Amino acid sequence: MISKPRCFNDLLELQRILDENIEKNRKNGFVPRKRNVLDILLAIDDEFQEWLRELPKEYNFKTWKQKEYSREKELEELTDILFFFLQYCNVAPTFDRDSIVAVFSLNEIGKNEFKSQGTSLNYLISKFKFNLWSESTDFAFYDYMKIVYFRGFTRQDLLETYWEKWQKNMTRINKDWVIQE
């Protein structure tokens, strides 16, 4: 029975189910191409860029653009990043699943701890990007979780938002994600 996730292993199982369904041939005849590790890393990076565009103006790199901030949209984009990290964890042979489970299970690092250590969001963003593309994906996931906590979100926020988005994604496979005839 499929149920709301309570831990990282539950997320991995839900992601496995979603990916199996995404990989199936669609009702309209579309046959998805098998994703590879580069596809997943590019998707993580793309979702990360989408998250950056949802940041409030003091962090948003689009300094020229006036945009209303939505905390809900920011959390949704952070959760979209998680979808692809989970996919990566399920398929990448070098991803240290045990360390990722441990990182997800760590007590949440408070914003005040970051400030006392002199950590800035800009630093975390740079570190994430570097680790994602330098074959240190385990460290990139750790950086991702630091960003989640730095922005004031919790592991529970991720679990709940993932569950909502997972259910929506399961219905999108033969709807939003194909050309309708």
C-alpha positions, 0 to 999 in steps of 0.5 A, spaced: 500 500 500 502 506 498 502 511 503 505 518 506 512 518 506 515 518 513 523 517 512 528 517 506 527 510 505 519 511 504 521 517 499 526 512 495 520 507 494 515 512 492 520 515 487 522 508 484 514 507 483 514 514 480 520 512 475 517 506 473 511 509 471 514 515 467 518 510 463 512 506 461 510 507 454 504 512 454 497 511 452 498 516 446 504 511 443 510 516 446 515 511 448 520 515 453 527 514 452 531 511 458 534 516 463 541 516 464 546 519 470 547 525 466 540 527 464 538 526 472 544 531 474 542 536 468 535 535 471 537 537 478 541 543 476 535 545 472 530 545 478 536 548 482 536 554 477 528 554 478 529 554 485 534 560 485 528 564 481 523 563 486 528 566 492 526 573 495 529 579 492 535 579 497 537 573 494 535 572 487 540 573 482 535 577 477 536 583 480 533 587 475 526 583 475 521 585 480 517 579 482 513 577 488 516 572 493 512 566 494 514 561 500 510 556 497 513 556 490 520 556 493 518 550 497 515 546 491 522 548 487 526 545 493 522 539 493 522 538 485 530 538 486 529 532 491 525 528 486 531 528 482 536 527 487 532 521 489 532 518 482 539 519 482 540 515 489 536 509 486 540 509 479 547 511 480 552 506 482 557 511 486 551 514 490 552 513 497 545 511 499 547 510 507 550 517 507 544 520 504 539 517 509 544 519 514 544 526 512 536 526 511 536 524 518 540 529 521 537 534 526 535 540 522 541 545 522 538 552 524 539 558 520 542 561 527 548 556 526 549 558 519 550 565 521 554 564 527 559 560 522 559 566 517 555 561 512 551 565 507 546 563 502 551 565 496 556 560 499 552 554 500 549 555 492 556 556 490 558 550 494 552 546 491 554 547 484 561 545 485 559 539 488 554 537 483 558 538 477 565 535 480 562 528 482 561 529 489 554 528 488 553 526 496 556 532 498 551 536 493 546 533 497 548 535 503 549 542 501 542 541 498 539 540 505 543 545 508 540 550 503 533 547 505 534 548 513 538 555 511 531 557 508 527 555 514 524 549 511 524 542 515 525 535 513 517 535 514 516 540 509 520 536 504 516 530 506 509 533 506 510 537 499 514 531 496 507 527 497 503 532 495 507 533 488 508 525 487 500 524 487 500 530 482 506 527 478 503 520 478 496 523 474 501 527 470 504 522 466 499 521 461 496 528 461 501 534 462 507 530 460 504 528 453 502 531 447 494 530 447 491 528 440 
